[in-house]
Amino acid sequence: MITDKVLMKGNEAFAEAAIRGGARLYFGYPITPQSEVPEYMSRELPKVGGHFVQAESELGAINMAYGAGAAGGSVFISSSSPGIALMQEGMSFLCSAEVPLLAMNVSRGGPGIGGIQPGQADYYQVTRGGGNGDYRIPVFAPASIQEAVDLLYEGTEMAQKWRNPIMVFTDGMIGQMMEPVRLPDYKPVLTPSEIAGKRNWACTGYADRGGDQERRVVKSLRMQPEKLEEHVEKLFEKYARAEKELARYETENLKGADVVFVAFGTTARICREAIEILAEKGVKAGLIRPISLWPFPNKAFDEIDFGTTKAVISAELSMGQMITDVQLALNGRLPVFLAHRTGGMVPTSPEVAARAQAVLEGLK
Amino acid sequence: MRRIIVISGHYGSGKTELAVSLAMDLAKRQDRPFPRLSLVDLDVANPYFRSRERMDLLQAHGVRVYGDSFDSTGATAELPALTAALRAPLEDPGCQTIVDLGGNDAGARVLRQFGKYFEGDDHELWAVVNFRRYETRDIETAREHVESIENELRLRVTGLVNNTHLLRESTPDILKEGYEKAVALADIMGLPLLFTCYPAGLVSPEDLKGIAPLYPLGLYIRPAYLDK
């Protein structure tokens, strides 16, 4: 049943949305600021016939996800920055073996064990990947709990469609804050024979396959270079399609803007307030909010009003990582600057507005 | 009001906002029954949005704030370690003490070590309820939550506080709907409904006729950009 608007903590809403979207298997290890996700799953998954396993580590969790996904299960995992780092090897294996997975990173300040306050310095980690080899993972960065709920609800089916991990990347602020959300209705859950039929590549065993005796193999090892090259080329045909179909973004106030912010997640919300502050001072500022980080929404940058806009500012909770993608998307059309805090610090909107004013002053 | 007020409630019930609002209001009153005023933050389960984050504001108004044992990094320390100093306001008969408890049964458990201060009758234990929280969305789930806190604390809740809200999307209708459920819950549990909170500046008390008593809640904890 679709709910009325209810107040939920981000992490609880993420877990509930994954369940409602069809996830029935969760493997994980607690880490702040996302520990409410495994806590919620341990309590709620068994009530809907699902299974929760607390792994011995994130390494264990990602490899349990690999196995369960290969067997046709609908798997959801979550962690925070250092935990996601531990999962990178597994992510590469899942991509290689084309095993679906819905994954969530509620990120915090780094590097290393870092701190527990919000961060976005995992941008490279999630968009470039830390695992070996040629692979890609679609990454979505919600700016509200409702948007995260909608993405996670869609995520299980999306992962199955693309036979690849799908990552929802948010920061600790959105995981820990409360917001009114409307929860979507429960999606029907497939029976074992429906899984064997629909996921006709998965190692479901013969019992649920109605007499079909064909051997199914899910693997990452390809010893012959010709075969491996052919496989990777095939993966990249899939990624090329994903680049066309999965790029998502929103733009605000681009027409006539003096300066344009590019920001995702919590930072996009701060930029919205900075835009209001700048308007009071007679500066027109706009916003490009990438929702997909890979594929990066390059098309959004064609909507900039190049007649009026003098600079683009990448606003990030890092030392500047997305800025590389912003520069690539602009391809030299406008100068690009950074507004940032890092290490778990969150800039205030007056700070971001002041940075925009200083950038415009400097260009005069 | 008794000397020690323990405020319990689910995350998102608004107990921290209530604790801070109450402390700020008491700090401004001239006719306080107790000369000293303290806020004890026992929310070790929640790493963000704790009342300690408003420590400077509270201390500027004469409220002493007690939290974990790491003064410089207290607001971000992940260790659920409490300072022994917070026994001082609990023991001081001249100190009005507001205790902000963690948001669920596990979070409430930390109060047990201070059990001896709750053997007498100079404390109240409030349960703040928000019927727009998914986890306390109806009378049954709210009752389960209040009882789980009582069981964990081995203390009886002495009164309910209705703080049904949907943050900035709160409306008089949402508050009224919560009030009706709170009256029913209080009746079932045999507890007084102490008051109903409303977000000052967002909902006018004139639109809440029939609800009494009312208490205006300041919004101290939530950063403004979260509502952009």
Chai-1 contact restraints between the chains, C-beta under 6 A:
chainA,res_idxA,chainB,res_idxB,connection_type,confidence,min_distance_angstrom,max_distance_angstrom,comment,restraint_id
A,K5,B,L166,contact,1.0,0.0,6.0,A-B,restraint_1
A,V6,B,R132,contact,1.0,0.0,6.0,A-B,restraint_2
A,V6,B,Y134,contact,1.0,0.0,6.0,A-B,restraint_3
A,L7,B,G12,contact,1.0,0.0,6.0,A-B,restraint_4
A,L7,B,R132,contact,1.0,0.0,6.0,A-B,restraint_5
A,L7,B,R133,contact,1.0,0.0,6.0,A-B,restraint_6
A,L7,B,L166,contact,1.0,0.0,6.0,A-B,restraint_7
A,M8,B,Y134,contact,1.0,0.0,6.0,A-B,restraint_8
A,K9,B,Y11,contact,1.0,0.0,6.0,A-B,restraint_9
A,T32,B,P47,contact,1.0,0.0,6.0,A-B,restraint_10
A,T32,B,E78,contact,1.0,0.0,6.0,A-B,restraint_11
A,P33,B,P47,contact,1.0,0.0,6.0,A-B,restraint_12
A,I116,B,P47,contact,1.0,0.0,6.0,A-B,restraint_13
A,I116,B,E78,contact,1.0,0.0,6.0,A-B,restraint_14
A,Q117,B,T76,contact,1.0,0.0,6.0,A-B,restraint_15
A,Q176,B,Y48,contact,1.0,0.0,6.0,A-B,restraint_16
A,M177,B,L226,contact,1.0,0.0,6.0,A-B,restraint_17
A,M178,B,G12,contact,1.0,0.0,6.0,A-B,restraint_18
A,P180,B,L166,contact,1.0,0.0,6.0,A-B,restraint_19
A,P180,B,E169,contact,1.0,0.0,6.0,A-B,restraint_20
A,R269,B,Y225,contact,1.0,0.0,6.0,A-B,restraint_21
A,R269,B,K228,contact,1.0,0.0,6.0,A-B,restraint_22
A,I270,B,Y225,contact,1.0,0.0,6.0,A-B,restraint_23
A,R272,B,K228,contact,1.0,0.0,6.0,A-B,restraint_24
A,E273,B,Y225,contact,1.0,0.0,6.0,A-B,restraint_25
A,E273,B,K228,contact,1.0,0.0,6.0,A-B,restraint_26
A,S349,B,Y225,contact,1.0,0.0,6.0,A-B,restraint_27
